[in-house]
Amino acid sequence: MTTHRSISTAGLFADGPRLLKAALRLDSVITGVNGLAYLALAGPLEDLLGLHAGPARAIGAFLVAYALAVWAVSMPARVRRLAATAVIEMNVLWAVLSALAVITGWLDLNAAGAVWTVLQAAVVAGFAALQYTGLRRSR
């Protein structure tokens, strides 16, 4: 008798280790693309978002490095709990700091930049929630 393992969304969400690994990798890819965009498009983003090119490049460099670190965390057959917890905590911190940047006007963003930052914070918080769920289900 031949059996096969289907890859379904329900299966992914039910399997903690798979969910955690998938959430970490999705986070890494999206974060890396975002970081590369900040690096490559710092000038146009200044006009579009009100984010000055210098801080945009610094944020981009950080995001690319962070994306590589998150990918590294996802690589072992069994993701290390401490490393996954650190990623979750960094994502929560990023979401909170993004909201504070908008509220306080810290980055001097225009309206489009404020909306983009809030949306980005929501996505990062979503990654943290998925990663936390995967981590909890991995016990």
Secondary structure per residue as TSV (DSSP state, phi and psi in degrees):
chain	resnum	aa	ss	phi	psi
A	1	M	-	360.0	131.9
A	2	T	-	-102.6	132.2
A	3	T	-	-119.5	152.4
A	4	H	-	-134.7	151.8
A	5	R	-	-98.5	116.2
A	6	S	-	-84.4	145.0
A	7	I	-	-100.5	103.6
A	8	S	-	-120.7	161.8
A	9	T	H	-61.5	-41.8
A	10	A	H	-60.9	-41.2
A	11	G	H	-64.7	-39.5
A	12	L	H	-63.4	-43.6
A	13	F	H	-74.5	-22.9
A	14	A	H	-83.1	-25.6
A	15	D	-	-96.9	100.5
A	16	G	H	-53.9	-51.5
A	17	P	H	-61.6	-39.1
A	18	R	H	-67.6	-41.4
A	19	L	H	-62.4	-45.3
A	20	L	H	-60.8	-48.4
A	21	K	H	-62.5	-43.4
A	22	A	H	-65.0	-41.8
A	23	A	H	-66.0	-39.1
A	24	L	H	-64.8	-43.4
A	25	R	H	-69.8	-39.9
A	26	L	H	-62.2	-44.0
A	27	D	H	-57.1	-47.4
A	28	S	H	-60.4	-46.7
A	29	V	H	-66.0	-48.2
A	30	I	H	-64.3	-42.0
A	31	T	H	-64.9	-42.4
A	32	G	H	-63.3	-44.1
A	33	V	H	-63.2	-42.8
A	34	N	H	-60.7	-44.9
A	35	G	H	-62.5	-42.9
A	36	L	H	-63.6	-37.5
A	37	A	H	-63.6	-43.0
A	38	Y	H	-61.1	-39.4
A	39	L	H	-69.6	-47.0
A	40	A	H	-77.1	-29.0
A	41	L	T	-117.1	28.0
A	42	A	H	-56.2	-41.6
A	43	G	H	-64.6	-56.3
A	44	P	H	-60.7	-34.0
A	45	L	H	-66.6	-29.0
A	46	E	H	-61.4	-44.5
A	47	D	H	-67.8	-41.5
A	48	L	H	-74.7	-44.9
A	49	L	H	-107.0	-15.7
A	50	G	-	83.2	6.1
A	51	L	-	-86.9	117.2
A	52	H	-	-59.8	148.3
A	53	A	H	-59.8	-39.5
A	54	G	H	-59.9	-56.5
A	55	P	H	-61.2	-33.5
A	56	A	H	-62.5	-43.0
A	57	R	H	-66.8	-40.0
A	58	A	H	-63.9	-44.0
A	59	I	H	-62.4	-43.0
A	60	G	H	-60.1	-45.8
A	61	A	H	-62.2	-43.8
A	62	F	H	-60.2	-45.6
A	63	L	H	-63.9	-39.3
A	64	V	H	-64.3	-45.6
A	65	A	H	-62.6	-42.8
A	66	Y	H	-63.4	-41.7
A	67	A	H	-59.8	-42.5
A	68	L	H	-63.9	-39.6
A	69	A	H	-66.0	-41.3
A	70	V	H	-65.0	-41.0
A	71	W	H	-60.8	-42.6
A	72	A	H	-60.8	-39.0
A	73	V	H	-62.5	-33.7
A	74	S	H	-79.6	-9.5
A	75	M	-	-74.4	-40.2
A	76	P	S	-60.9	153.9
A	77	A	S	-54.7	-40.3
A	78	R	S	-119.5	113.8
A	79	V	-	-62.0	134.6
A	80	R	-	-72.7	130.6
A	81	R	H	-59.8	-43.8
A	82	L	H	-63.5	-42.1
A	83	A	H	-66.5	-42.5
A	84	A	H	-64.2	-39.7
A	85	T	H	-62.7	-40.0
A	86	A	H	-63.0	-40.6
A	87	V	H	-64.0	-44.6
A	88	I	H	-59.7	-46.1
A	89	E	H	-64.6	-39.3
A	90	M	H	-65.3	-38.6
A	91	N	H	-65.8	-41.2
A	92	V	H	-64.0	-43.9
A	93	L	H	-60.6	-43.3
A	94	W	H	-59.9	-44.9
A	95	A	H	-62.7	-43.0
A	96	V	H	-66.0	-46.2
A	97	L	H	-64.7	-34.4
A	98	S	H	-63.0	-45.2
A	99	A	H	-62.8	-43.1
A	100	L	H	-63.7	-37.3
A	101	A	H	-61.4	-38.7
A	102	V	H	-71.5	-46.9
A	103	I	H	-62.6	-41.9
A	104	T	H	-89.1	-12.3
A	105	G	T	74.9	19.5
A	106	W	T	-55.4	-39.6
A	107	L	T	-98.7	4.9
A	108	D	-	59.2	40.9
A	109	L	-	-77.8	151.5
A	110	N	-	-85.8	-173.9
A	111	A	H	-60.9	-43.3
A	112	A	H	-63.7	-39.0
A	113	G	H	-65.2	-38.9
A	114	A	H	-65.6	-43.9
A	115	V	H	-63.4	-45.9
A	116	W	H	-58.1	-43.7
A	117	T	H	-65.4	-41.1
A	118	V	H	-65.9	-43.1
A	119	L	H	-63.2	-42.3
A	120	Q	H	-62.3	-42.1
A	121	A	H	-62.1	-38.6
A	122	A	H	-65.2	-40.8
A	123	V	H	-64.1	-44.9
A	124	V	H	-64.2	-40.4
A	125	A	H	-63.5	-36.6
A	126	G	H	-63.8	-41.8
A	127	F	H	-59.4	-45.0
A	128	A	H	-59.9	-41.9
A	129	A	H	-65.1	-44.0
A	130	L	H	-63.2	-43.4
A	131	Q	H	-64.6	-41.2
A	132	Y	H	-63.6	-42.9
A	133	T	H	-61.7	-46.3
A	134	G	H	-62.1	-40.2
A	135	L	H	-64.7	-44.8
A	136	R	H	-62.7	-38.5
A	137	R	T	-79.0	-2.9
A	138	S	T	-93.3	2.5
A	139	R	-	-67.7	360.0
